[in-house]
Amino acid sequence: MGQTWGTESSPPQTENNLNQSSLHNYKISNNLLRKNFSNLESYSLQSTFENLGSIKNGKEVIEEEVLIQYLGFPDEIGIGPIIYRSFTYLASYPSPAHKENLLTYDGLIKAIAIYCDKVHDVILEDRIKLIFESFAIHEEHSTLGITPKMGVSYEKQPPYTEYPESKVSDVQEGEISEVGTLKIDSIDLDDDAAFLKALGLGKQENEETYIVSKVSCTEMIKILTGIIWLMTNEITFAKDVFEHSTNAEQILKVITPIVEHMARYDTELHNLPYSQIISPQTYIKWPIFKDFMQRNIPNGFDIFKPFFYGQFLIGQTLSQHRKKSVMIGPHVQLLPKLDETSEYLNPINLALLSLMLPEKVLRKKEWNYLYSGSKHGFSMNRFNTHVFKYTGPTLMIIRAELTSDRHSEQASSSKKEILIGAYIPEQWRTTSSPRTCFGSAECFLFELYPNFEVFPASNHNKNYIYYNPTFGIGFGGIATSGPTSSKIVSTDANSFVIQLDNTLQHGRYRNDALRNLANTFKLSATRSFFDTRFEVLEIEVVGMGGEGAREKQMRDWKWEDNESSKRLNNRKDKVDKEILKMAGIIDESKRSEIIKEP
């Protein structure tokens, strides 16, 4: 057959069209450089391109194997080819497409601008959506069925006019129309949409169509594994206590169940077995990914900014070796350094937490290791001494062993441990009554293992954190049976999502939509019910107030100790004075001391 093109294909590239397209791409790239890149960044990007580029088909381009080798991802992760495909897709903006694109200098500018968030006033589309689409395959859905698409066009006006779309036939019912001579050799007979269109029976002008962008679960695993690998290596660089980079295989074991959980956000996939979800034939669509990301990993793609900045905009231009961090350059913040070692805040868990924590705590230079149950003692008094008076946000991690499990939809019985916790955005304090809590809507709960899920505030009430030395600690509820009661009740009758008793050694973790109080935190997105009692193996609390917060806490405790000593001395002086008065040594009426003769 002859040359074919349908509704999903671009018209033939004439010299005029190519010149027009090249000029349009040049204008976008030039505007990005002029408005959003410094002179040094522009120079560095051009120098890096020249170092990596080679001539292909008469153009200077960066070839796939060169880019993959330059970025330095381990081969076993498999993200290198995905990143190259993403770059070439974004390089063809505003009509990006997965085809045989070449990564030219103009295209590299657009890809780096999108990844590094340097698109202000030039590219107005949602950059997170653009990045997702660059990983995805695309389909056009209409009443005619599903048509594969090369990409999602953001062209404001069609750039080509030489081959206009076929118009809908305006022949009235009962009339005869001259169709003319059909050149069958120019139509792909295997393409129903193209064939119907040639007959004037194709898509109607007012017919609603929509594009579905989706990434396979297996590729999503590679993408997230690459992200966590980058973060763990950055944490390893920033922390002297870690001597080796985290193994990619370890990360893969953590990421796979996370992608499974993400896929189950889709009601069509919710009840599929694990083997069918973790498959190249199972896909995560953009709306599903968007919902999962907003709730669980709002910082999911943020690590790409400093990474690609370091690779293209300053770091590798000035330093061709990788002995130092690849996250180099202005406005680039290393992940905070924890001032003491932690068994459970290891590089992988820190990386996962960094995907969900607020930016304000990630920008701090250091975090403070405040409390460990095994190190400082499992008691409310020891917790109070080490955590109270710390003025910044804190993070609590609870590692526990299940003692009873009423999960109706829980994983296999081999999973006996859980790793859960809470982000507390303000200073800890004792609550005044069983119905009083502290905290704000910034507070959230999370589970890292065996499931990965964040429970953000629902804004239904303000029952965030409850602290009572005689009761214990509770999150997401009140200690009474209801809002009108003032009597503290047992764990069966109260409404907490996570609670610890006053020994800090036993607790409960549950998700129950049928409880009589409105939920403080959002319920699980994929599990309708669970109710677990546990025995605490370890509790850790990390302060995220940054530099000076720990010192201020110690000064406040010292001041309170001094005041307590003063009060104690004053009471002692008062007691001594009363004893002297009773002995007749002090005469208050004369305001003087009388020394009796022997």
Salt bridges, closest charged atoms under 4 A:
GLU41 OE1 - LYS118 NZ 3.27
ASP117 OD1 - ARG127 NE 3.75
ASP117 OD2 - LYS305 NZ 3.82
ASP121 OD2 - HIS120 NE2 3.32
GLU125 OE2 - LYS156 NZ 3.24
GLU133 OE2 - LYS129 NZ 2.55
GLU139 OE1 - HIS141 NE2 3.14
GLU139 OE2 - LYS214 NZ 3.12
GLU140 OE2 - LYS203 NZ 3.88
GLU155 OE2 - HIS24 NE2 3.16
GLU165 OE1 - LYS197 NZ 2.57
GLU219 OE1 - ARG85 NH2 2.83
ASP240 OD2 - LYS337 NZ 3.75
GLU243 OE1 - HIS244 NE2 3.99
GLU260 OE2 - ARG264 NH2 2.87
GLU268 OE1 - LYS285 NZ 3.75
ASP339 OD2 - ARG550 NH1 3.77
GLU340 OE1 - LYS375 NZ 2.88
GLU359 OE2 - ARG363 NH2 2.58
ASP405 OD1 - HIS407 ND1 1.96
GLU417 OE2 - ARG399 NH2 2.95
GLU426 OE2 - ARG429 NH1 3.18
GLU442 OE1 - LYS360 NZ 2.92
GLU447 OE1 - ARG527 NH2 3.08
GLU453 OE1 - HIS261 NE2 3.93
GLU453 OE2 - ARG295 NH2 3.36
GLU453 OE1 - ARG527 NH2 2.95
ASP492 OD1 - ARG508 NH1 2.50
ASP492 OD1 - ARG533 NH2 2.78
ASP501 OD2 - HIS506 ND1 3.54
ASP531 OD2 - ARG406 NH1 2.86
ASP531 OD2 - ARG508 NH2 2.80
ASP556 OD2 - LYS552 NZ 3.01
GLU560 OE1 - LYS389 NZ 2.77
GLU563 OE2 - LYS566 NZ 3.56
ASP576 OD2 - LYS572 NZ 3.41
GLU578 OE2 - LYS581 NZ 3.59
GLU588 OE2 - LYS577 NZ 3.71
